C-alpha cells in the first residue's frame, strides 16, 4: 500500500479528522505501512496528505489535521 492509500484508509476507518502523526501511527500499527520495506515514512505521509489536500481528496481541518471530503 502506498502512502496515500494508507492515509486515506486510516481516515476512512476512523471517520473523523486526525492529525498527520495519528494517521502515521495508525497506518503503521495496522500494517498499512511497513518501515522495513518503505523508506521515509514521515515524509511520505506528510507529502501524501498535502497532495491529497491540493487535489481535493482531503481537507485541512487545522494545523496538521486532515479529514476526508
Residue pairs with C-beta under 8 A, 6 or more apart in sequence:
1 9
1 32
1 33
2 48
3 33
3 38
3 41
3 44
3 45
3 47
3 48
4 48
4 51
4 52
4 57
5 32
6 27
6 32
6 33
6 45
6 48
7 23
7 27
7 45
7 48
7 49
7 52
7 58
7 66
8 52
8 57
8 58
8 68
9 27
9 30
9 32
10 18
10 22
10 23
10 26
10 27
10 30
10 32
11 18
11 23
11 58
11 66
11 67
11 68
12 68
13 26
13 30
14 26
16 67
17 61
17 62
17 65
17 66
17 67
18 26
18 65
18 66
18 67
19 64
19 65
20 45
20 46
20 49
20 64
20 65
20 66
21 64
23 45
23 49
23 66
24 33
24 41
24 42
24 45
27 33
27 45
28 35
28 41
33 41
33 44
33 45
35 41
38 44
49 58
49 66
52 58
52 66
53 59
53 60
53 66
56 69
57 68
57 69
58 66
58 67
58 68
58 69
59 66
59 67
59 68
59 69
60 66
61 67
